[in-house]
């Protein structure tokens, strides 16, 4: 039984902005952002696979914004910003920062179109710089958005899962060396022209290992280490490093393992100040024995099973020290978009996990965090004294809560199979508190 000894007067560290998303929730790709999405106040939205699969040919990607690579990068008529502008403008106007992925959308189909290394990396870098200029310096009837802060170079150049990718790499058809050269060329040029922005990459598909003969092998992460060696030698900036942390049945324990490895390796190569960013994550939990495991984890993302894991993952990323996290995905029409039920747009239990984390973030500072077995805990204090607990087990779990000092519990909320982060009668904290299967709760103290 886990003992939770909370001292709300003991400051640990600031709460991190972990409630970011890939893309945003709109009724249609060019429509208004849902007010309930804005109510989550995401700190950052990453633009990758934007409008995928509907309308993806007109948004964000270099091949969409600059469709004819033989054109002159200085010619503003060579660019098509129209739909990307419509996507970005309301996000920035609502104070949301943007991570703009410079590259292309994933391609699962047998024929590949845009995932090949640019024929001229220097020209590609100049095109990217004009996109930065459009959004930050008003070029080509553009904008002056300081929120356009993060610029990420490509996505998953190391990625291939032979179980779901029978047609080869879906993101990068070049070699590792070709990606390293593209990164350093573009990163140095962008920082030279816009020293105030943050430049990074490379959204590792599987940070703990290497693809060898079509299989992921843990323990030989040479794509990562050779990338860091190249960046260090080339003198390119690496303001932030991104990896993808999808959680399978190993659950939130994968967060600790991945973060510790990323953190230690960045430090080993001298990148002490580089932000550690989990740029895509979700809870792909299949709790039944079925060959249609992907169908099942899409279902679970929206119910109490996925929601309890989402809540626990947010607690764990805060405990470990992840600087920024971006959940994949907020779009309504995607299997990976579990915030709302479609077409009614009712909030799911996954939405409630982010709603809870926003309150923890607003409190200001972490006061306590731990995990034991399938139970995860995070306490925050400052503007509010809040203790959050998640049970990721299919069985009930009991915890003992021991607040320090004279703190008194005043409010209890629960999200489980039957409750949607609903306020319920306060439990008796002199006795063990029983957490229902696949649940998360919070207790407010004064």
C-alpha positions in Angstrom: 0.0 0.0 0.0 1.5 3.3 -1.1 1.9 6.0 1.6 1.6 9.5 0.3 3.3 12.0 2.6 2.6 15.5 1.2 4.2 18.6 2.5 2.6 21.5 0.7 5.2 23.9 2.1 8.1 22.1 0.5 8.8 23.5 -3.0 10.4 21.1 -5.5 10.3 22.8 -9.0 8.0 24.8 -11.2 5.2 22.9 -12.9 6.3 22.2 -16.5 4.1 23.0 -19.6 3.2 19.4 -20.4 -0.3 20.0 -21.6 0.6 20.8 -25.2 -0.8 19.1 -28.3 -0.1 18.2 -31.8 -2.6 20.3 -33.9 -5.9 21.6 -32.5 -9.5 20.6 -32.4 -11.7 22.3 -35.2 -15.0 21.3 -36.5 -13.5 21.4 -40.0 -9.9 22.0 -40.9 -10.5 25.6 -41.8 -13.2 26.3 -39.2 -13.2 27.8 -35.7 -11.2 26.2 -32.9 -13.5 24.5 -30.4 -13.9 26.6 -27.3 -13.5 23.5 -25.1 -10.1 22.9 -26.7 -9.0 26.5 -25.9 -10.3 26.0 -22.4 -7.4 23.6 -21.8 -5.0 26.5 -22.5 -2.4 24.5 -24.3 1.0 26.2 -24.0 2.2 25.0 -27.3 0.7 23.4 -30.5 3.0 21.4 -32.8 2.1 21.5 -36.4 2.8 18.0 -37.9 0.4 15.7 -39.9 -1.8 18.8 -39.9 -5.2 18.2 -41.4 -4.1 14.6 -42.1 -5.6 12.8 -43.9 -8.2 15.4 -45.0 -6.7 18.4 -46.7 -3.1 17.5 -45.7 -2.0 18.6 -49.2 -2.4 22.3 -48.4 -1.0 22.8 -44.9 2.4 23.4 -43.2 4.6 21.0 -45.1 7.4 22.5 -47.2 6.1 20.8 -50.3 2.7 22.4 -49.7 3.9 25.9 -48.8 6.6 25.9 -51.5 5.2 23.4 -54.0 7.7 24.0 -56.9 11.2 23.4 -55.6 12.6 24.8 -58.8 11.2 28.2 -58.0 13.1 31.2 -56.6 12.9 31.2 -52.7 13.0 35.0 -52.9 9.8 35.1 -54.9 6.8 35.5 -52.6 4.5 34.3 -55.4 6.2 30.9 -55.2 4.6 30.3 -51.7 1.1 29.2 -50.8 0.5 30.3 -47.2 -3.3 30.6 -47.4 -4.6 27.6 -45.4 -1.6 27.4 -43.1 -2.2 31.1 -42.2 -5.8 30.3 -41.4 -4.7 27.5 -39.1 -2.0 29.4 -37.3 -3.6 32.8 -36.8 -6.3 32.0 -34.3 -3.8 29.9 -32.3 -1.4 32.7 -32.0 -4.2 35.2 -31.3 -5.2 33.0 -28.3 -1.6 33.2 -26.9 -0.6 29.7 -27.9 3.0 29.1 -29.0 3.7 27.1 -32.1 6.2 24.4 -32.9 6.4 24.4 -36.7 7.7 21.2 -38.1 9.7 22.0 -41.2 9.4 18.9 -43.4 6.6 16.8 -44.5 3.6 14.7 -43.4 4.0 10.9 -42.8 3.4 8.7 -45.9 2.2 5.2 -45.3 1.2 4.4 -48.9 3.1 2.2 -51.3 4.3 5.2 -53.4 6.3 7.9 -51.6 6.2 11.5 -52.8 7.8 14.0 -50.3 9.9 12.1 -47.8 13.1 12.2 -49.9 16.1 14.3 -48.9 16.0 17.7 -50.5 18.1 17.8 -53.7 19.7 21.1 -52.5 19.9 21.4 -48.7 21.1 25.0 -48.9 18.1 26.0 -51.0 15.8 24.1 -48.7 17.2 26.0 -45.8 16.5 29.3 -47.6 12.9 28.3 -48.2 12.5 27.5 -44.5 14.0 30.9 -43.6 11.3 32.6 -45.7 8.6 30.7 -43.9 10.1 31.9 -40.6 10.2 35.4 -42.0 6.6 35.2 -43.1 5.3 34.4 -39.6 7.8 36.5 -37.5 8.7 39.5 -39.7 5.7 40.1 -41.9 7.3 39.0 -45.2 4.9 38.2 -48.1 1.9 39.8 -46.4 2.7 37.9 -43.3 2.6 38.3 -39.5 4.6 39.4 -36.5 3.9 36.4 -34.2 6.4 36.1 -31.4 4.5 32.9 -30.5 6.2 31.3 -33.5 9.0 30.3 -31.3 9.9 26.6 -32.0 11.2 25.5 -35.4 11.7 21.7 -35.7 13.6 20.2 -38.6 11.9 17.1 -40.0 10.1 14.3 -38.2 11.2 10.7 -37.4 14.1 10.4 -39.8 15.0 7.2 -37.9 11.5 5.7 -38.1 10.5 2.3 -39.4 8.2 -0.3 -37.8 8.0 -3.3 -40.0 4.8 -4.5 -38.3 2.8 -1.5 -39.6 5.0 -0.2 -42.4 5.2 -2.8 -45.1 6.0 -0.2 -47.7 9.2 1.1 -46.2 10.1 4.2 -44.2 7.1 6.6 -43.9 9.0 9.8 -43.0 12.6 9.8 -44.4 13.8 7.9 -47.4 17.4 9.1 -47.1 20.4 8.0 -45.1 21.2 9.0 -41.5 24.1 11.1 -42.8 21.9 12.9 -45.3 19.5 13.9 -42.4 22.4 15.1 -40.2 23.6 17.3 -43.0 20.1 18.7 -43.7 19.7 19.5 -40.0 23.0 21.3 -39.5 22.6 23.2 -42.8 19.1 24.4 -42.0 19.7 25.0 -38.2 22.7 27.2 -38.7 21.1 29.2 -41.4 17.9 29.8 -39.5 19.7 30.9 -36.3 22.0 33.2 -38.4 19.0 35.0 -39.8 16.7 34.7 -36.8 18.9 34.4 -33.6 15.9 34.8 -31.4 14.1 31.6 -32.4 14.6 28.1 -31.0 15.7 25.4 -33.5 15.7 21.7 -32.9 14.8 18.1 -33.9 14.6 15.4 -34.8 11.5 13.8 -33.3 13.1 10.3 -32.8 10.7 7.5 -33.5 12.3 5.1 -31.1 14.9 6.8 -28.9 16.1 3.7 -27.1 17.4 1.8 -30.0 18.2 1.4 -33.7 16.5 -0.1 -36.7 18.5 -3.2 -37.8 17.2 -5.1 -40.7 13.7 -3.9 -40.2 13.6 -4.6 -36.5 14.0 -2.3 -33.5 16.9 -3.3 -31.3 17.1 -1.8 -27.9 20.5 -0.8 -26.8 22.2 0.5 -30.0 20.9 4.1 -30.3 23.5 5.1 -32.8 21.2 7.3 -34.9 20.9 9.5 -31.8 24.5 9.5 -30.7 25.8 10.0 -34.2 23.4 12.9 -34.6 24.6 14.6 -31.5 28.3 14.1 -32.5 27.5 15.6 -35.9 25.7 18.6 -34.4 28.5 19.2 -31.9 31.2 19.0 -34.6 29.3 21.1 -37.1 28.6 23.9 -34.6 24.8 23.7 -35.4 22.4 24.9 -32.6 20.3 22.4 -30.8 18.0 24.5 -28.7 15.6 21.6 -28.1 15.7 17.9 -28.7 12.5 16.0 -29.6 11.6 12.4 -29.2 8.3 10.4 -29.4 7.1 8.6 -26.3 4.1 6.4 -27.2 3.2 4.2 -24.3 2.3 0.6 -25.0 1.4 -2.0 -22.4 4.7 -1.3 -20.6 2.8 1.9 -19.6 4.3 4.9 -17.9 7.5 3.1 -16.9 8.7 3.8 -20.4 8.7 7.5 -19.6 11.3 7.2 -16.9 13.5 5.0 -19.1 13.3 7.2 -22.2 13.8 10.5 -20.3 16.7 9.2 -18.3 18.5 8.1 -21.4 17.8 11.3 -23.4 18.9 13.4 -20.4 22.1 11.5 -19.7 23.1 11.3 -23.4 22.5 15.0 -24.1 24.6 15.8 -21.0 27.3 13.4 -22.2 27.6 15.2 -25.5 27.6 18.7 -23.8 24.0 19.7 -24.6 23.2 20.6 -21.0 20.9 23.5 -21.8 19.0 21.8 -24.6 15.3 21.5 -23.8 14.0 18.0 -23.4 10.8 17.7 -25.4 8.5 14.7 -25.8 7.0 15.9 -29.1 4.5 13.1 -29.6 3.0 10.8 -27.0 -0.2 8.9 -26.3 -1.3 5.9 -24.3 -1.7 2.9 -26.7 -3.1 0.5 -24.1 -4.6 -2.8 -25.3 -5.9 -4.7 -22.4 -7.4 -7.7 -24.3 -5.9 -10.5 -26.3 -6.9 -9.7 -29.8 -5.1 -9.5 -33.2 -6.9 -6.1 -33.6 -4.9 -4.6 -30.9 -4.8 -1.2 -32.6 -8.6 -1.0 -32.7 -8.7 -1.7 -29.0 -6.1 0.9 -28.0 -8.0 3.6 -30.0 -11.1 2.7 -28.0 -9.2 2.8 -24.8 -7.7 6.2 -25.5 -11.2 7.6 -25.0 -12.3 5.7 -21.9 -11.1 5.5 -18.3 -8.3 3.1 -19.2 -6.5 5.5 -21.4 -7.5 8.5 -19.3 -5.9 7.0 -16.2 -2.7 6.4 -18.1 -2.7 9.9 -19.6 -3.1 11.4 -16.1 -0.3 9.2 -14.7 1.9 10.0 -17.7 1.5 13.7 -17.1 2.5 13.2 -13.4 5.5 11.2 -14.4 6.8 13.6 -17.0 6.6 16.3 -14.4 8.4 14.2 -11.8 11.2 13.2 -14.3 11.8 16.7 -15.6 10.5 16.7 -19.2 10.5 20.4 -20.2 7.7 20.3 -22.7 5.3 17.6 -23.9 2.9 17.6 -26.9 0.2 15.0 -27.0 -0.6 13.4 -30.3 -3.3 14.4 -31.4 -6.0 17.0 -30.9 -7.7 16.7 -34.3 -11.2 15.4 -34.2 -11.1 13.1 -37.2 -8.1 11.0 -36.3 -7.9 7.7 -34.5 -5.3 9.3 -32.2 -7.5 12.2 -31.4 -9.3 11.2 -28.1 -10.3 14.5 -26.6 -13.8 14.6 -27.9 -16.5 12.1 -29.0 -17.3 12.5 -32.7 -19.7 13.7 -34.0 -21.4 15.0 -30.8 -18.2 16.7 -29.5 -18.8 15.7 -25.9 -15.7 15.7 -23.7 -14.1 12.3 -23.2 -12.4 11.0 -20.1 -9.0 11.7 -21.8 -10.1 15.4 -21.9 -10.6 15.3 -18.1 -7.0 14.2 -17.6 -5.7 17.3 -19.3 -8.4 19.4 -17.5 -7.0 18.1 -14.2 -3.4 18.8 -15.2 -4.2 22.4 -16.1 -5.3 22.9 -12.5 -2.0 21.4 -11.2 -0.1 23.6 -13.7 -2.0 26.7 -12.6 -1.1 26.0 -8.9 2.4 26.8 -9.8 4.9 24.5 -8.2 5.4 20.8 -7.7 5.2 19.9 -4.0 5.4 16.1 -4.2 5.5 13.2 -6.7 6.0 9.5 -6.5 4.9 6.2 -8.0 4.4 2.8 -6.5 3.3 -0.2 -8.5 0.3 1.0 -10.6 -0.3 4.2 -8.5 1.1 7.6 -9.6 0.9 10.8 -7.6 1.6 14.5 -8.1 1.0 17.3 -5.7 1.1 21.0 -6.6 0.9 24.1 -4.5 0.9 27.8 -4.7 -2.4 29.3 -5.7 -4.0 26.0 -4.8 -3.0 23.0 -2.7 -3.9 20.0 -4.9 -3.0 16.3 -4.6 -3.7 14.1 -7.7 -3.5 10.3 -7.8 -4.0 7.9 -10.7 -4.6 4.1 -10.6 -3.6 2.5 -13.9 -4.5 -1.0 -12.7 -7.7 -3.0 -13.6 -8.0 -3.7 -9.8 -8.8 -1.3 -7.0 -5.8 0.1 -5.2 -5.5 1.5 -1.7 -3.4 4.5 -0.6 -2.7 6.2 2.7 -2.7 10.0 2.5 -0.7 11.8 5.2 -0.7 15.6 4.7 1.9 17.5 6.7 1.0 20.2 9.1 -2.5 21.5 9.6 -3.8 21.0 6.0 -7.4 20.0 5.8 -9.0 18.3 2.8 -11.9 20.4 1.4 -12.8 18.9 -2.0 -12.6 15.5 -3.7 -13.1 14.8 -7.5 -12.9 11.4 -9.3 -12.8 10.2 -12.9 -13.4 6.5 -13.4 -15.8 4.4 -15.4 -18.8 6.2 -13.9 -17.6 9.6 -13.0 -16.2 12.4 -15.2 -13.9 14.2 -12.7 -17.0 14.7 -10.7 -17.1 16.2 -7.2 -17.9 13.5 -4.7 -18.1 13.3 -0.9 -14.7 13.6 0.8 -13.1 10.3 1.8 -12.1 9.7 5.4 -8.3 10.4 5.3 -7.8 8.6 8.6 -8.4 5.4 6.7 -6.9 4.1 3.5 -8.5 5.6 0.4 -9.6 3.1 -2.2 -9.0 4.1 -5.8 -11.3 2.4 -8.3 -9.8 0.5 -11.3 -8.5 2.7 -14.0 -9.2 6.0 -12.2 -7.7 9.3 -11.3 -8.7 11.7 -8.6 -7.7 14.9 -6.8 -8.1 16.3 -3.4 -7.9 20.0 -2.6 -6.4 21.1 0.8 -6.5 24.3 2.8 
